């Protein structure tokens, strides 16, 4: 790490940061509606985005600071185990091709803004809807925290904010400034801000990856040398005496690798921000097209993951693994291009953080505030509450960053994944069948949440006693696997068994306000418009 502040890199970083900040505030005027005081406009961008805007928005939403910082950092620390992120993003797109168009159709037909809106409408259960909403908000905050960790990592490497011994306020001041800017333009422009900024973010990321994957191996003597050096380094004993990792996963890692990849794939589009970006598109055909072209990002992710091996081969030494890739960039690139790379990471954190805070705010407004506190809230009141809550969610995420151990940032996201995966039976199950009983779904959710949280709490790591990882022994099998997937299996088992019992007892079903035709409706069909007016009390989907 260079002594002092890297002035050139910092100047380039600030120029890009200021540019996207201006874009964030100007986005309020981009494709603006006459009446912006409703959640369809502020929270879903008017539901008007076409294929390319949706592609950039979803890409900006899903491929985040987690992609740039945490995945290569996992490979830097453990080797092949960190590659789980590549197969999971390949698995996820055939999955979403089957259910997201159905969610888009029924949501546009009934004016649903959140997954909880759909769950309440489908199963007639405010309790189940509340469980999904709380889970979404809970899972989103550590994910936003991970984005802030990404910004902090590049600031640390640039020498901004001082070292570990610096007064906490001085050290975190740059992060607090970035947080304030993000909060301001999200409040002002809603979903249009990250949609517009995503163009800059994705362009920067593709440029940086293209340069890194060619330029760095040339400087390091080619991929043969990179893999040889990485393999040798990973085979050395770690703190426990066992090898630190390997270039290929061993026999005892297969269950863990497979369950982590599959569980993460099932969880990805349960997150509120993924659904928010999806529902902002103008037709179900846009969703289907995106499911076919988004795998381009999986190729990018595979190339990015290789940076972890490059950091080992380059001799990067950092106490915090999250600094490995920013440090690699600073060591390898000219200062001006280091600034470009750091800007890509920084903006790669701002875009998803904005979408996530909007999505969590929509959940609170529609499914807690309106359902339980103010049933007669007007669209303008909903929007005002959502704007305020989007700020509070970011404060919660900031608390995660400032109080929890940041050396294992990937656990922020994995912990959220354990929780959000428990909403899968209600959401995806509900899109295809109403056989599951609402009470059984709620009980299954509770069991999955309880088991997942307690199991994760019990996992220790060299740096923390609790929440030190996302893998634990699978009951009855004895293999180590992803806690979230084990909790999901328990969730489904409880849901199925209780549904059979409750159906036999003829327990009362809730009222289903949807019809089979709603799940295949497209823009232009009766009752379905590209730009929907806000749902109002008494209208289909109104609450």
C-alpha positions as CSV (number, residue, x, y, z in Angstrom):
1,X,0.0,0.0,0.0
2,X,1.4,3.4,-1.0
3,X,2.1,5.9,1.8
4,X,-0.3,8.8,2.1
5,X,-3.2,9.7,-0.2
6,X,-3.1,8.6,-3.8
7,X,-3.9,12.0,-5.1
8,X,-4.4,11.2,-8.8
9,X,-6.6,8.2,-8.2
10,X,-8.6,10.2,-5.6
11,X,-9.1,13.1,-8.1
12,X,-10.4,10.7,-10.8
13,X,-12.6,9.0,-8.3
14,X,-14.1,12.3,-7.1
15,X,-14.8,13.4,-10.7
16,X,-16.8,10.3,-11.4
17,X,-18.5,10.4,-8.1
18,X,-19.6,14.0,-8.7
19,X,-20.7,13.2,-12.2
20,X,-23.1,10.4,-11.0
21,X,-24.3,12.6,-8.1
22,X,-25.4,15.2,-10.6
23,X,-27.0,12.5,-12.7
24,X,-28.8,11.2,-9.6
25,X,-30.4,14.5,-9.0
26,X,-31.2,15.2,-12.6
27,X,-32.8,11.8,-12.9
28,X,-35.9,13.2,-11.2
29,X,-36.7,15.0,-14.5
30,X,-35.9,12.0,-16.7
31,X,-39.2,10.6,-18.1
32,X,-41.0,12.3,-15.3
33,X,-44.7,11.9,-14.9
34,X,-47.2,14.7,-14.4
35,X,-48.0,13.3,-11.0
36,X,-44.9,11.9,-9.3
37,X,-46.5,11.6,-5.8
38,X,-47.2,7.8,-6.0
39,X,-45.1,4.7,-5.5
40,X,-45.5,3.6,-9.1
41,X,-43.5,6.7,-10.1
42,X,-41.0,7.1,-7.2
43,X,-40.6,3.5,-6.3
44,X,-41.0,1.8,-9.8
45,X,-39.9,4.5,-12.2
46,X,-43.4,4.7,-13.7
47,X,-43.2,0.9,-14.6
48,X,-42.0,2.1,-18.0
49,X,-38.5,0.8,-18.6
50,X,-37.7,-1.1,-21.8
51,X,-35.3,-4.0,-22.4
52,X,-32.0,-2.1,-22.3
53,X,-32.8,0.1,-19.3
54,X,-34.0,-2.9,-17.4
55,X,-30.9,-4.9,-18.4
56,X,-28.6,-2.1,-17.1
57,X,-30.8,-1.7,-14.0
58,X,-30.9,-5.4,-13.1
59,X,-27.2,-5.7,-13.9
60,X,-26.5,-2.6,-11.7
61,X,-28.8,-4.1,-9.1
62,X,-27.4,-7.7,-9.0
63,X,-23.7,-7.2,-9.8
64,X,-22.5,-4.9,-7.0
65,X,-19.6,-4.1,-4.7
66,X,-20.1,-7.7,-3.6
67,X,-19.1,-8.7,-7.1
68,X,-16.0,-6.5,-7.2
69,X,-14.8,-6.8,-3.7
70,X,-16.2,-9.8,-1.8
71,X,-16.2,-12.6,-4.4
72,X,-12.5,-12.1,-5.5
73,X,-11.7,-11.6,-1.8
74,X,-13.1,-15.0,-1.0
75,X,-11.0,-16.6,-3.8
76,X,-8.0,-14.6,-2.5
77,X,-8.6,-16.2,1.0
78,X,-9.7,-19.7,0.1
79,X,-9.3,-20.4,-3.6
80,X,-11.9,-22.4,-5.6
81,X,-14.6,-22.2,-2.9
82,X,-15.2,-18.6,-3.8
83,X,-16.2,-19.6,-7.3
84,X,-19.7,-20.7,-6.1
85,X,-21.0,-17.3,-7.3
86,X,-20.4,-18.2,-10.9
87,X,-22.6,-21.4,-11.1
88,X,-25.3,-19.7,-9.0
89,X,-25.7,-16.8,-11.5
90,X,-25.9,-19.4,-14.3
91,X,-28.6,-21.4,-12.5
92,X,-30.7,-18.4,-11.6
93,X,-31.7,-17.2,-15.1
94,X,-33.6,-20.3,-16.3
95,X,-35.3,-20.2,-12.9
96,X,-36.5,-16.6,-13.2
97,X,-37.5,-17.2,-16.8
98,X,-40.2,-19.5,-15.4
99,X,-41.7,-17.3,-12.7
100,X,-40.8,-13.6,-13.1
101,X,-43.1,-13.0,-16.1
102,X,-46.0,-14.4,-14.1
103,X,-45.2,-12.1,-11.2
104,X,-44.9,-9.1,-13.6
105,X,-48.3,-9.9,-15.1
106,X,-50.3,-10.4,-11.9
107,X,-48.6,-7.3,-10.3
108,X,-49.5,-5.1,-13.2
109,X,-53.0,-6.4,-13.3
110,X,-53.6,-5.7,-9.6
111,X,-51.2,-2.7,-9.0
112,X,-48.9,-4.7,-6.7
113,X,-45.7,-2.8,-5.8
114,X,-44.0,-5.5,-3.6
115,X,-43.9,-9.2,-3.2
116,X,-45.8,-8.9,0.0
117,X,-48.7,-7.2,-2.0
118,X,-48.8,-10.3,-4.1
119,X,-48.7,-12.7,-1.2
120,X,-51.5,-10.9,0.6
121,X,-53.6,-10.8,-2.5
122,X,-53.0,-14.5,-3.4
123,X,-53.4,-16.0,0.1
124,X,-55.7,-13.4,1.7
125,X,-53.3,-13.3,4.7
126,X,-52.0,-10.0,6.1
127,X,-49.9,-12.1,8.6
128,X,-48.0,-13.9,5.9
129,X,-47.6,-10.7,3.9
130,X,-46.2,-9.0,7.1
131,X,-43.7,-11.9,7.5
132,X,-42.5,-11.5,3.9
133,X,-42.2,-7.7,4.3
134,X,-40.2,-7.9,7.6
135,X,-37.9,-10.6,6.1
136,X,-37.3,-8.4,3.0
137,X,-36.3,-5.4,5.1
138,X,-34.2,-7.5,7.4
139,X,-32.3,-9.2,4.6
140,X,-31.8,-6.0,2.7
141,X,-30.0,-4.0,5.4
142,X,-26.9,-6.2,5.5
143,X,-26.8,-6.2,1.7
144,X,-26.8,-2.4,1.6
145,X,-24.1,-2.6,4.3
146,X,-22.0,-4.7,2.0
147,X,-22.1,-1.9,-0.6
148,X,-20.9,0.6,1.9
149,X,-18.1,-1.8,2.8
150,X,-17.1,-1.7,-0.9
151,X,-16.9,2.1,-0.9
152,X,-14.9,2.0,2.4
153,X,-12.4,-0.5,0.9
154,X,-11.4,1.7,-2.0
155,X,-11.3,4.8,0.3
156,X,-8.9,2.9,2.6
157,X,-6.6,1.8,-0.2
158,X,-6.5,5.4,-1.6
159,X,-5.4,6.5,1.9
160,X,-8.5,8.5,2.6
161,X,-9.8,8.5,6.2
162,X,-6.7,7.3,8.0
163,X,-5.8,4.0,9.5
164,X,-7.3,1.7,12.1
165,X,-5.9,3.9,14.9
166,X,-7.6,7.1,13.6
167,X,-10.5,8.6,15.5
168,X,-13.6,6.7,14.3
169,X,-15.4,9.8,13.1
170,X,-12.4,11.0,11.0
171,X,-11.9,7.5,9.6
172,X,-15.5,7.0,8.6
173,X,-16.1,10.6,7.5
174,X,-15.6,9.9,3.7
175,X,-18.1,7.0,4.0
176,X,-20.6,9.2,5.8
177,X,-20.3,11.8,3.0
178,X,-20.9,9.1,0.3
179,X,-23.8,7.8,2.4
180,X,-25.3,11.3,2.6
181,X,-25.1,11.9,-1.1
182,X,-26.7,8.5,-1.8
183,X,-29.5,9.2,0.6
184,X,-30.2,12.7,-0.9
185,X,-30.5,11.7,-4.5
186,X,-32.5,8.5,-3.7
187,X,-34.9,10.6,-1.7
188,X,-35.2,13.1,-4.6
189,X,-35.3,10.9,-7.7
190,X,-36.4,7.5,-6.6
191,X,-35.7,4.5,-8.9
192,X,-34.9,6.8,-11.8
193,X,-31.6,7.8,-10.2
194,X,-30.0,4.3,-10.1
195,X,-31.6,3.4,-13.5
196,X,-29.7,6.4,-15.1
197,X,-26.5,5.9,-13.1
198,X,-26.4,2.1,-14.0
199,X,-25.4,3.1,-17.5
200,X,-22.2,4.7,-16.2
201,X,-21.5,2.0,-13.6
202,X,-21.8,-0.9,-16.1
203,X,-19.7,0.8,-18.7
204,X,-17.0,1.5,-16.2
205,X,-17.0,-2.1,-14.9
206,X,-16.8,-3.7,-18.4
207,X,-13.8,-1.4,-19.2
208,X,-12.0,-2.2,-16.0
209,X,-12.5,-5.9,-16.3
210,X,-11.4,-5.9,-20.0
211,X,-8.3,-4.1,-19.1
212,X,-7.6,-6.1,-15.9
213,X,-8.0,-9.5,-17.5
214,X,-5.5,-8.6,-20.3
215,X,-3.1,-6.1,-18.6
216,X,-2.5,-7.7,-15.2
217,X,-1.7,-11.3,-16.5
218,X,0.8,-9.7,-19.0
219,X,2.5,-7.9,-16.0
220,X,2.5,-11.1,-13.9
221,X,3.9,-13.4,-16.6
222,X,0.7,-15.1,-17.9
223,X,-1.9,-17.3,-16.4
224,X,0.4,-20.3,-16.0
225,X,2.5,-18.3,-13.5
226,X,-0.6,-16.9,-11.9
227,X,-2.1,-20.3,-11.2
228,X,1.2,-21.9,-10.2
229,X,1.9,-19.1,-7.6
230,X,-1.7,-19.1,-6.4
231,X,-1.8,-22.9,-6.0
232,X,1.5,-22.8,-4.1
233,X,0.3,-20.0,-1.7
234,X,-3.1,-21.6,-1.1
235,X,-1.4,-25.0,-0.2
236,X,0.5,-23.4,2.7
237,X,-0.8,-24.1,6.2
238,X,-3.4,-21.6,7.5
239,X,-4.1,-20.5,11.2
240,X,-5.6,-24.0,11.9
241,X,-2.7,-25.9,10.4
242,X,-4.8,-27.0,7.4
243,X,-4.1,-25.6,3.9
244,X,-5.5,-22.1,3.3
245,X,-7.4,-23.3,0.2
246,X,-7.0,-24.9,-3.2
247,X,-7.3,-24.2,-6.9
248,X,-10.0,-26.8,-7.1
249,X,-12.5,-27.8,-4.4
250,X,-11.8,-31.0,-2.5
251,X,-14.0,-34.0,-1.8
252,X,-15.2,-32.7,1.5
253,X,-16.3,-29.3,0.0
254,X,-18.7,-30.6,-2.6
255,X,-21.9,-30.5,-0.5
256,X,-21.0,-27.0,0.8
257,X,-20.2,-25.7,-2.7
258,X,-23.3,-27.2,-4.3
259,X,-25.8,-26.1,-1.6
260,X,-24.3,-22.6,-1.5
261,X,-24.6,-22.2,-5.2
262,X,-28.1,-23.6,-5.4
263,X,-29.3,-21.8,-2.3
264,X,-27.9,-18.5,-3.5
265,X,-29.6,-19.0,-6.9
266,X,-33.0,-19.6,-5.3
267,X,-32.5,-16.6,-3.0
268,X,-31.3,-14.0,-5.5
269,X,-34.7,-13.0,-7.0
270,X,-36.4,-13.2,-3.6
271,X,-34.7,-10.0,-2.6
272,X,-36.9,-6.9,-2.7
273,X,-34.5,-5.0,-4.9
274,X,-34.5,-7.7,-7.6
275,X,-38.3,-7.6,-7.7
276,X,-38.4,-3.8,-7.7
277,X,-36.1,-3.6,-10.8
278,X,-38.3,-6.4,-12.5
279,X,-41.6,-4.7,-11.9
280,X,-40.3,-1.4,-13.2
281,X,-40.2,-2.9,-16.8
282,X,-42.9,-2.1,-19.2
283,X,-43.9,-5.7,-20.3
284,X,-43.5,-9.3,-19.5
285,X,-41.5,-9.7,-22.8
286,X,-38.9,-7.3,-21.4
287,X,-38.5,-9.7,-18.5
288,X,-38.1,-12.8,-20.7
289,X,-35.5,-11.0,-22.9
290,X,-33.6,-10.0,-19.9
291,X,-33.5,-13.6,-18.6
292,X,-31.8,-14.5,-21.8
293,X,-29.2,-11.7,-22.0
294,X,-28.3,-11.2,-18.3
295,X,-26.0,-14.3,-18.3
296,X,-23.5,-12.0,-20.1
297,X,-22.9,-10.7,-16.5
298,X,-22.0,-14.3,-15.4
299,X,-19.1,-14.3,-17.9
300,X,-18.0,-11.0,-16.4
301,X,-18.3,-12.5,-12.9
302,X,-16.1,-15.5,-13.8
303,X,-13.4,-13.1,-15.1
304,X,-13.7,-11.0,-12.0
305,X,-13.2,-14.0,-9.8
306,X,-9.8,-14.7,-11.3
307,X,-8.6,-11.4,-9.9
308,X,-8.4,-13.2,-6.5
309,X,-5.8,-15.5,-7.9
310,X,-4.0,-12.6,-9.5
311,X,-3.8,-10.8,-6.2
312,X,-2.1,-13.9,-4.6
313,X,0.3,-14.1,-7.6
314,X,1.1,-10.4,-7.3
315,X,2.1,-10.8,-3.7
316,X,-0.7,-8.6,-2.3
317,X,-0.6,-8.6,1.5
318,X,-3.6,-7.2,3.4
319,X,-4.9,-7.9,6.8
320,X,-8.5,-7.4,5.6
321,X,-9.2,-9.6,2.5
322,X,-11.8,-7.1,1.3
323,X,-8.9,-4.7,0.4
324,X,-7.1,-7.3,-1.8
325,X,-8.6,-6.3,-5.2
326,X,-8.5,-2.5,-4.6
327,X,-4.9,-3.0,-3.5
328,X,-4.1,-5.1,-6.6
329,X,-5.5,-2.3,-8.8
330,X,-3.4,0.3,-7.1
331,X,-0.2,-1.9,-7.4
332,X,-0.8,-2.8,-11.0
333,X,-2.5,0.1,-12.7
334,X,-1.2,3.7,-13.4
335,X,-2.7,6.0,-10.9
336,X,-5.2,7.6,-13.3
337,X,-6.7,4.2,-14.2
338,X,-6.6,3.1,-10.6
339,X,-9.0,6.0,-10.1
340,X,-11.3,4.7,-12.9
341,X,-11.3,1.2,-11.3
342,X,-12.1,2.6,-7.9
343,X,-14.9,4.7,-9.4
344,X,-16.3,1.5,-10.9
345,X,-16.4,-0.1,-7.5
346,X,-17.7,3.0,-5.7
347,X,-20.5,3.5,-8.3
348,X,-21.1,-0.2,-8.3
349,X,-22.0,0.2,-4.7
350,X,-24.2,3.3,-5.0
351,X,-26.6,1.8,-7.7
352,X,-27.7,-1.3,-5.8
353,X,-27.7,0.5,-2.4
354,X,-30.2,3.0,-3.9
355,X,-32.4,0.3,-5.3
356,X,-32.3,-1.7,-2.1
357,X,-33.3,1.2,0.1
358,X,-36.2,2.0,-2.2
359,X,-37.3,-1.6,-2.3
360,X,-37.2,-2.0,1.5
361,X,-39.0,1.4,1.9
362,X,-41.8,0.2,-0.4
363,X,-42.2,-3.0,1.7
364,X,-42.6,-0.9,4.9
365,X,-45.0,1.6,3.3
366,X,-47.3,-0.8,1.5
367,X,-47.3,-3.8,3.9
368,X,-46.7,-2.4,7.4
369,X,-47.7,1.3,7.3
370,X,-50.7,1.0,5.0
371,X,-51.9,-2.5,6.0
372,X,-51.6,-2.0,9.8
373,X,-51.2,1.7,10.6
374,X,-52.9,3.9,8.0
375,X,-55.3,1.9,5.7
376,X,-56.7,5.1,4.3
377,X,-53.2,6.5,3.3
378,X,-53.3,8.4,0.0
379,X,-50.7,7.7,-2.8
380,X,-49.0,11.0,-1.9
381,X,-48.7,10.0,1.8
382,X,-47.4,6.5,0.8
383,X,-44.7,8.2,-1.3
384,X,-43.7,10.5,1.5
385,X,-43.4,7.7,4.0
386,X,-41.4,5.6,1.5
387,X,-38.9,8.4,1.0
388,X,-38.4,8.8,4.7
389,X,-38.1,5.0,5.3
390,X,-35.5,4.8,2.5
391,X,-33.3,7.1,4.6
392,X,-33.9,5.0,7.8
393,X,-33.0,1.8,6.0
394,X,-29.7,3.3,5.0
395,X,-29.0,4.4,8.6
396,X,-29.6,0.8,9.7
397,X,-27.2,-0.4,7.0
398,X,-24.6,2.1,8.2
399,X,-25.0,0.8,11.7
400,X,-24.1,-2.7,10.4
401,X,-20.9,-1.3,8.8
402,X,-19.8,0.7,11.8
403,X,-20.5,-1.9,14.4
404,X,-19.9,-5.4,12.8
405,X,-16.6,-7.0,11.7
406,X,-15.9,-5.9,8.1
407,X,-13.1,-8.4,7.4
408,X,-15.7,-11.0,6.3
409,X,-18.0,-8.7,4.3
410,X,-19.4,-11.6,2.2
411,X,-21.1,-12.8,5.4
412,X,-23.3,-9.7,5.3
413,X,-24.8,-10.9,2.1
414,X,-24.9,-14.6,3.0
415,X,-26.8,-13.8,6.2
416,X,-29.4,-11.9,4.3
417,X,-29.6,-14.8,1.9
418,X,-30.4,-17.3,4.7
419,X,-33.4,-15.1,5.7
420,X,-34.7,-14.1,2.3
421,X,-34.7,-17.7,1.0
422,X,-37.4,-18.5,3.5
423,X,-39.9,-16.4,1.5
424,X,-39.5,-18.6,-1.6
425,X,-42.4,-21.1,-0.9
426,X,-44.9,-18.2,-0.4
427,X,-43.8,-16.2,-3.4
428,X,-42.8,-18.7,-6.1
429,X,-45.1,-21.4,-4.8
430,X,-48.0,-18.9,-4.8
431,X,-47.3,-18.0,-8.5
432,X,-48.0,-21.5,-9.6
433,X,-50.4,-23.0,-7.1
434,X,-52.7,-22.2,-4.2
435,X,-52.4,-25.6,-2.7
436,X,-50.2,-24.4,0.1
437,X,-52.2,-23.2,3.1
438,X,-51.5,-19.7,4.4
439,X,-51.0,-20.9,8.0
440,X,-48.6,-23.7,6.9
441,X,-46.6,-21.2,4.8
442,X,-46.3,-18.9,7.9
443,X,-45.2,-21.8,10.1
444,X,-42.7,-23.0,7.6
445,X,-41.3,-19.5,7.3
446,X,-41.0,-19.3,11.1
447,X,-39.1,-22.6,11.3
448,X,-36.7,-21.7,8.5
449,X,-36.0,-18.2,10.0
450,X,-35.4,-19.6,13.5
451,X,-33.2,-22.5,12.4
452,X,-31.2,-20.3,9.9
453,X,-30.6,-17.5,12.4
454,X,-29.6,-19.8,15.3
455,X,-27.3,-22.0,13.1
456,X,-25.6,-18.9,11.6
457,X,-25.2,-17.4,15.2
458,X,-23.4,-20.6,16.2
459,X,-20.7,-20.4,13.4
460,X,-17.4,-19.0,14.6
461,X,-14.5,-17.8,12.5
462,X,-10.9,-16.7,13.4
463,X,-12.2,-13.1,13.6
464,X,-15.6,-13.4,15.2
465,X,-17.4,-15.7,17.7
466,X,-20.8,-15.5,16.1
467,X,-22.1,-15.1,12.5
468,X,-18.6,-16.1,11.3
469,X,-19.9,-17.9,8.2
470,X,-22.9,-19.4,6.4
471,X,-22.1,-23.1,6.4
472,X,-22.8,-25.7,9.1
473,X,-23.4,-29.4,9.4
474,X,-26.5,-30.6,7.6
475,X,-28.7,-32.6,10.1
476,X,-29.0,-36.2,9.2
477,X,-26.3,-36.1,6.6
478,X,-23.2,-35.0,8.5
479,X,-21.8,-33.0,5.6
480,X,-21.1,-29.3,5.8
481,X,-23.6,-27.3,3.7
482,X,-25.1,-23.8,3.3
483,X,-27.3,-23.0,6.3
484,X,-29.8,-21.1,4.1
485,X,-30.5,-24.2,2.0
486,X,-30.9,-26.5,5.0
487,X,-33.3,-23.9,6.5
488,X,-35.2,-23.8,3.2
489,X,-35.6,-27.6,3.1
490,X,-37.0,-27.6,6.7
491,X,-39.3,-24.7,5.7
492,X,-40.7,-26.6,2.7
493,X,-41.1,-29.9,4.7
494,X,-43.0,-28.1,7.5
495,X,-45.2,-26.2,4.9
496,X,-46.1,-29.4,3.0
497,X,-46.9,-31.5,6.2
498,X,-48.9,-28.8,7.8
499,X,-50.8,-28.1,4.5
500,X,-51.9,-31.7,4.3
501,X,-53.0,-31.5,8.0
502,X,-54.8,-28.2,7.6
503,X,-56.5,-29.3,4.4
504,X,-57.7,-32.5,6.1
505,X,-59.1,-30.4,9.0
506,X,-60.7,-28.0,6.4
507,X,-59.0,-25.0,8.0
508,X,-60.4,-21.7,6.5
509,X,-58.6,-20.5,3.4
510,X,-58.0,-16.8,2.7
511,X,-59.6,-15.1,-0.3
512,X,-57.6,-15.2,-3.5
513,X,-58.2,-11.9,-5.4
514,X,-56.3,-13.2,-8.5
515,X,-57.5,-15.3,-11.3
516,X,-55.6,-17.7,-13.6
517,X,-55.7,-15.3,-16.6
518,X,-53.9,-12.6,-14.4
519,X,-50.7,-14.6,-14.5
520,X,-50.3,-14.4,-18.3
521,X,-51.6,-10.9,-18.9
522,X,-49.4,-8.5,-20.9
523,X,-49.2,-4.8,-21.5
524,X,-52.1,-3.7,-23.7
525,X,-54.5,-6.5,-22.4
526,X,-57.7,-5.3,-20.7
527,X,-56.8,-3.9,-17.3
528,X,-53.1,-4.0,-17.9
529,X,-51.3,-0.8,-19.0
530,X,-47.6,-0.1,-19.6
531,X,-47.9,2.8,-17.2
532,X,-50.3,2.0,-14.4
533,X,-52.0,4.6,-12.2
534,X,-51.5,4.0,-8.5
535,X,-53.7,1.4,-6.9
536,X,-56.5,3.0,-4.9
537,X,-58.8,1.6,-2.3
538,X,-61.6,-0.2,-3.9
539,X,-59.8,-0.8,-7.2
540,X,-58.4,-4.2,-8.1
541,X,-55.3,-4.6,-5.9
542,X,-56.2,-1.5,-3.9
543,X,-55.7,-1.7,-0.2
